[in-house]
Amino acid sequence: MAVPSYLRVLQGAGFLAGAPVIKGIPIWQGPGIQAVRLILERYVDLVAARDEPTVVTHPFLSSATVNRSVFGAYDNVYEVLDAPGHPDAQFRSDNIATVVPRLLEERSSSPVVSVGEVIRDAPGKTPPMFRDRNVWPVVELNQLAGDTDGRELLDFYAQVVTELLRSMGIPCLTVETPAMAEYGKTSYVTVGVLPSRRPTVLATLYILNDRLRLALGADQDVIDIGFTGKMLAMTAMLHADSRGLVLPSAIAPVQVGVTVGPKAPPERYDRWLADLRRAGLRCATRVARTPGARTRAEHAWHRAGVPLVIGLDREPGSVVACTRLPLTREALPDLPGPARLRALLAAGDGRLAGRAQRVFDTGMARGEHLRSMCRPCADALGLAVFGTLAPQAAVPCERCGDPLGERLFISEEGRFY
């Protein structure tokens, strides 16, 4: 079976293990785990702008009885029949039935961010990080709205997810849709665009419907926000070149890779690297003793997704900065300080965002997904309205001029993933 290009990119970067591959169970490795941690740190910081979250990890097993009492029949879970001391167990497939009772018991209206894995049955095709059996990372935020309007909270978290994706160079929009009414009385999906120009869901945001809320024992709106490692799959799809992954600086485990020539005096670069690290830049070094070794070192940095490579002493005293997309080398007059390196990283991030934005805009235009129209005109044209853009805003109808038109998202395939 052909290996998808994004998977080859992630394997080449050391994010995921290569062959042999276990169907539906990607095996994560150190650099990928580090990138996930950086994504999580960024997400928690954005959430904390409103309310400091508690970050938790749950046990591998959960109560089958509790889950059935909330969700009813759940046909894609694995129940465990013979786990010692756990007569009522199933592999964890969700976190909300664990978190919300705890919030009610503690009478807390602060958010809880659950980070871990879920295991679900996934017959058929299992493209890694799109439809796995063992899904990791799963990041799920739950909160009781308390006295806050639930939609106001949902709009805040939609902006949080948008900002998180923006820091990863992934453009997106938020669509409110009735297609998930079985789960949310108000349902948002964060939509990006694949390189194939098809839309894809990158996060889900709900105010739980009343059936689930009551099953959980809550008398106030329950917020449920979730995303997975699919965000990193999108990063690999959108941000790569012939050398491999190109990571946005916000989630790059190594932001600056330094290739040191054999004659570079340690007293020159050791102090410089220490200054960079004190300034918060994530740096690493390789020593290359020959021209061929320097070339191999640069390729290795690039395969790992390092967005900026600095070569020292290709010639005595020389400093060369190598950036990506396009691959460019620039001679620098001296060792660059933190401000100069941050500027180079920011310029690289801007190039990634610009390339991804072109993919997004082309996909939206090619699929004619975005229309400004009133519902009577949309119905008259037979448009397949999937939902409206959030936050809601009145716009003139492009067909009849009604000032109370809506920003509609059209999906001829209906619900998509």
Residue, then its C-alpha position, 0 to 999 in steps of 0.5 A: m500500500a502506498v504511503p501518503s506523502y504527509l506520512r513520509v514527511l512525518q516519518g522522515a522528521g522522526f515524528l512517527a515511526g516508519a515501517p512496519v506500520i500497525k494499521g490504525i495505530p501510529i507510533w509517536q516518537g520524541p520529536g513529534i511528542q515535543a511538537v505536541r507539547l508545544i502545541l498544547e502549551r500554546y493552546v493553554d496560554l490562549v485559553a488562559a487569557r480568559d480563565e486558567p485551565t486545569v490540564v489533566t490526563h485520565p486513566f487508560l480505562s473508563s467505566a462502560t456503565v457511566n459512558r452508556s448512561v451518558f451516550g447510550a449505545y456506542d458501537n465503536v468502543y472496545e469493552v474489556l471483559d476480564a481486566p482484574g479489578h475492572p469488571d465494568a471497563q472499556f478502553r477510554s473513548d471520550n473524556i466528558a463523562t469523566v470530567v463533567p461530574r468532577l466539575l459538578e462535584e467541585r462546583s467549578s466553572s473553570p475549564v479542564v483540558s484533558v490530554g491523552e489518547v482514545i481507542r475506538d474501533a475503526p474498520g476499513k481505511t485508517p489514514p494515519m492521524f485522520r482515522d485512527r484506532n488509537v487516537w493521540p493526542v486527543v485534546e478536549l476542553n470541558q467547561l460549565a458555562g455557569d453564569t456566562d452565556g454559552r454562545e459567548l464562551l463558544d465564540f471565545y474558544a472558536q477564536v482560540v482554536t483559530e489563533l492556535l492554527r494561525s500560529m501553525g500557519i494553517p488558515c481556517l474558518t468557523v462554521e455553525t452547523p446543524a449537522m451535529a445536532e445529535y451531540g450539540k445544540t450549538s455546534y461549530v466546526t473549524v474548517g481548513v483546506l487540504p492540498s487537494r483543495r477539499p475542506t476538512v474539519l480540524a476541531t469541533l466545538y459544542i454546547l452539548n444538547d439537552r439530552l447529553r447535558l441532563a444525562l451528565g446531571a448538569d443544569q447549565d450549558v456544557i462546553d466541549i471543545g476537541f482536536t487531535g493530532k490531525m493538526l500536525a498532519m495538516t502541517a505536514m501536508l501544507h508545509a513541506d518541500s523536497r527536503g521534508l517538513v518545514l515547521p512553523s517556529a511556534i511548534a518547532p522543537v528546534q527552531v535554529g539548527v547550527t552547523v559548526g565547522p571543525k575550526a570554529p573556536p568554541e569560545r566564539y559560538d558557545r557564548w552566543l548559543a547560551d545567549l540565544r537559549r537565555a532569550g528563549l530560542r530553541c537551538a541545537t548544534r551539529v559539528a561537520r568536518t568536511p563539505g560533504a558532512r556540512t551538506r548532510a547536516e543541513h539536509a538532516w536539519h531540514r528533514a527534521g523540520v528545523p525552519l532556520v539553519i545557521g552554518l558557521d565557518r564554511e570559510p573562517g569567520s563566515v556565518v550563513a543563514c539558510t531559510r526554506l520555501p524557497l531554499t535561500r542562503e544569506a551571508l550574515p556579517d556576524l553572529p546574529g542575535p536573538a532579534r535578528l533570528r526572530a525576524l528570520l523565523a517570523a519571515g519564514d512563518g509568513r511565507l508558510a502562512g502565505r502559501a497555505q492561504r493560497v491553498f485555502d483561498t483556491g479551495m474555497a473558490r473552486g468548491e464555491h463554498l462561501r456565499s453571502m445570501c438570504r435563505p429564500c434565495a439559497d433555497a431557490l437556487g437549491l444550494a446545499v447549505f452546510g451552515t453559517l460562518a461564526p460569529q454570525a454577521a448580517v451581510p447583503c444577499e448577493r442575489c436579491g440585496d436583502p441586508l439581512g443575508e447570511r455568510l453561508f458555507i456550502s457543501e455539496e457532499g454534505r457532512f465532511y471530515 
